[in-house]
Amino acid sequence: MELGLAILVTSFVLSLLIVRVLKPIAYWARLVDKPGGRKRHDGMIPLVGGIAIYCSVFMTSLLFLEQPIFIRLFLLAGGLIVFMGVVDDRYELSARFRLVGQILICSIFV
């Protein structure tokens, strides 16, 4: 159980640190959510949470897990999904393009 707690704490702390690092970069790269339409928040919200979570899981898995091929494929597919999400957040991809991309990424496991 101690190893599980160490993994959880490491991933959590890394996520917090990465969000702090990426937040100013998100404003610079215009990777922000602007209010309007259905969005009722105030001000621009940086869209870096998914990137931070993926990076922390990636780094934690490198530190604590063995790296058999299925773990590497999982991390590769996860990274591609995160990348597509970032591109979608920035450029608003069509639903068809996202679906085709997600199907292709999922085929990595098949």
N, C-alpha and C positions, 0 to 999 in steps of 0.2 A: 504494500500500500504506500510505502514511503516513496517509491519510484514514481507511482502515479501522481502523487502530490507534487513531486519535483517537476514532472512534465507539465502539469497544469499551471503551476506558478510560473515556470519559465516561459511558457507560451503567453500567459496573461501579461507578464511584465514586458516581454518583447512587443506585444501588440500595442501597449500603451506608449512605449518609446517610439515605435515606428509611426504611430499616428502623429505624435508630436513633431517628428522629423518631416513627415509628408504634408502636413497641414499647410505650411507656407508655400510649398511646391505646388499644391493643388490650386491655390489662388493664382500663382504665376502662370500655370499651364491652363488656366480657365477650366479646371476639372471640378466645377462647383454646380450645385443645384440652385437655380434661381426661383424665387417665388412667382406664382402666377398660375392661372388656370385652376387645376385641382390642388395645387401646392399652396398651403396656407402658412408656411413658416415665414419668419422675419429674417431678412438678409440672405446672403449667399451661404450655403452649407457645403463644405468640402466633401468630396466623394472619395475618400481614401480608406474607409473602414474595411472594405473587402480586401484591398491590397494589403493592409496591415495584418489582417487575420491570416491571409494566405502566407505571407512572408514569415509570420511567427510560427505557423504550423510547419512550414518548410524547414526553417532553421531548427526548430525543436526536434523534428523527426531526424534530421541529420545528426543531432547531438545524442539522441536517446535510442533510436531504432536501428536495427540492422537494415540493410538496403537490398532486399531481394527485388527481383524484377517487377513484381506487382506493386511494390511501394513506389518504385521509380516511375512506373506508368501512371499511378494514381497522382503523384506530384506533378508530372508532366501535364496530364489532362486537367488537373486543377489549375495549373498556371495558365493554360490556354483559355480556360473558361473565364478566369479573372481578367486576362488580357482582353478577351472579347467584351467583357462587361465594362472595362475601362474605355475601350473604343466606343462602345454604345453610349456610355455616359457623356462622352465628349462630342460625338458626332450624330447621335440618335439614329442608329441603324434600323433598317426595316425589320419587321417581325419575321418575314420570310428568310432574310439573310441570317438573322440570329438563330432561327430554327435549324437551317441547313448547317450552320457552323457548329451548333451543339450536337447535332447528329453525327457529323464527321468527327468531332472530338470524342464522343462516346464510343465510336467505332474502334478507338485505340484499345479499349478493353475487350472488344469482341474478337 
